[in-house]
Amino acid sequence: MDAKGLFMLTRPLNSLLASLAVVLAGFMTHEMDATILLAVASVIFISSGGNAINDYFDYDIDRINKPNRPIPSGKVSRSEALYFSILSFACGAIVAFFINDACLIIAVSASVVLYYYAKSLKHMGLPGNLTVAGLTGMAIVYGGVSVAGIEKIVFVALFAFLINLSREIVKDTEDLAGDEAGGAHTLAIRYGTSTSLKLGALPLILLMCITPIPYLMGVYN
């Protein structure tokens, strides 16, 4: 087992961004306390587990699209990635247990969704894109719920959802070759790269249109 390979399996940058989303949500509630550290730890564990199980199921695709990732490069075996993922999900749920019931429910639900996303939803195109975008927005909701509520961060969660929905659609155009070989049914495969990119722009256009709303409502200054 390669320790560096396991570390890279977590996609540390992704986990860092998820933890920053939690901190941001806590900050925006104006009630952030030490509990936010538990929320950050829980999100890092769950994000790491999700990335590991994703690589476990995407082994064949990654051999084409991302041959330097830990599993196709031989640094980590598929079984090691699977066990690491299960352990990470469990740790995330255990930490959430010590926060509150709502966080525990979100943590367990997110872990289950991440598993099924990696197993099947990812290759279904738009449903997979919506799942990842929803989980990204949920990281912000998770941060708010851990210390207060979601009233002050619901718009931020929506913005994160739209940005990441666009990102996921566009990203599928980059992974076209491997996704085709893996039997995926992404928007890029179904409708072509040009149409997929145009569809990926729609969430960003919607985002630009609704961004002034929380200011006009007096939610933010």
N, C-alpha and C positions, 0 to 999 in steps of 0.2 A: 504494500500500500504506500502510495506516494503522498506525503503530507501536503506538499505544494499543489499536487493535482487535486486533492480534496478541497483545498482552499479555493482554487480556481473554479472548481465545480459549483461553488456557491455564487459565482459571478459577483464578486465583492462590490463592484460599482453599483450594480442593480440593488443589492441589499442596502448599501449606503444611501442611495436615493430614496428607497422605501422608508428607511429610518428617519431621514430628514423630513419626509412628508408627515410622519407622525409628530415630530417635534414642532413643525410648522403649525399643525392643527392644534396642538396643545398651547402654543404661544398665542394663537388667535382667540382662544377661549378666555384668555386673561386669568385663567385659574390653574396654570401649569404648576405642578409640584413634582416631588420625587417619583410619583407613580409613573410619570412619563418615561422614566428609564426602564421600568418593567415593560411598558408597551413597546419601546424601541427594541429591547432584547427579544420579545416575543415575535415581532415583525421580522427581525433579522433571521431568527430560526425558521419561521414559516417560509420566508422568501428563499432561504437557502435550500430548504426541502423541496420547494417548487422548482427551483432551477435544477436540482439534482435529478428529480424524477422526470423532468423534461428531457434532460440529456439521456436518461436511461431509455426512454421510449423513442427518442429521435436518433438513435445510434446510426442507422442506415443513411438517414438524410444528412447527418453531420459529417459523415465520411466524405460527402460531396461538397456541402456548403461550408462546413467549419472543421476541416480535418485536424486542426491544431487543438481542438477542445480535449479535455482530459480523457474521455472514453475512447474516441477514435485514435488518439495519439498513443494510447496504451498506458497512460500514467495512472488511470483508475479503471478497474474492471466494472462491468455492468452490475454485477452483484454487489460490489462495494458501494456503488452509487445508489442502488435500491435501499440497502440497509442504512446508509447515511441519510437518505431522504426520510425514511420512516422515523429514525431517531430525531431528526430535526423537527419534523411535524409534532412529535410527541413532546419535545422540549418546549416548543412554541405554545402548545396547549397548556402544559403544566404552569408555565410562567403566567399565562392569561388567567388561569384559575385564581391566582393571588391578586388579580386586579379587580375584576368584578364579573358578574354573571354575563353581562352583555358582551364583554370582551372575550370571554370563554366561548360563547356561542359563535361569535364572528371568527375567532381563531380556528375552531374545529370546522366550521363551514368552509372557510377559505382553503383549508388544507384538503378537504374532500374535493372541492371544485378544482384546485390546482392539479390533483391527481387525475381527475377525469378530463381536464383540459389537455394534459400531456398525453393521455392515452387515446383520446378520440376527438375531442372538440377542436383541438388545434388544426386538424386536417380538414375541418368542415367549412373553412373559409370565414364568412362573416360571424357565425356564432362564436368561433374561437376569438376573433378580433374583439367582439363585444365582451367576452369573458375577461380577457386581459385588461381591457379598459375599465371594466367594472371593478376588478380587483385593485387596480391602481387608485381609483377613487375611494375604494373601501379602506385603503391604508390611511387616508386622511380622516375618514369617518372614525376609524379605529382610534386614532390619536385623540380626537375630540371626546369620544365616549369614555376613554380611559380616565380622563380628569374632570369632565363636565358634561357636555352634551354636543349636539350637532347643529344647533341653531345658527351659530356664527361661522360655521365652516362648510355648510351644505353647498354654497355656491362654488367654493374652491374645489370641493370634491367633484362637482359637475364639470368645472373647467378642466380638471385633471382627466376626467373620463373622456371628454371630447378630444383633447390633445393626444391622448394615448390611443384613442380609436383611430385617429388619422395616422399616427405613427405605425400602428400594427398593419394597417392596410397597405401603406407605402412599403413597409419592411418586407411584406410578402412578395413584392415585385423584385426585390433584391435576391430572394431565396428561391426564385422560380425554378431553376434547374434541379435543385435537390428536392423541392416539393413535388415536382412532376415525377421524379424517379420514385419518391416515397408514396405516390398515389394520393396526394392531398388534393383538395378541391377548393383552393383559395380563389378569391376574386380575380387575381392576376391570371390564374390558369383558366378560369371559366370565361372571362371576358377580355383578356389581353391586358398588357401592361398599360397602355394609354388610357383605357377606360378605368382601370383600377386606380391609377393616379388621380384621375378626375374625381372618382368616388372618394378617394382619400382626402381630397381638398374640401369636401362638403362639411365635415365636422368642424374644420377650422373656420370656414365661412360663418357657420352657425355660432361658433364661439365669439367671433368678432361682433356679431350682431347682438348677442346677449350680454357681453361684458359690461356695458353701462348699467344694466338693470340693478345690481346690488347697490350701486352708488345712488341711482335715482330713488331707490327704496329707502335710502338712509341706513343700509346695513353697514357699509364701509364709507369712510370719508374720502 
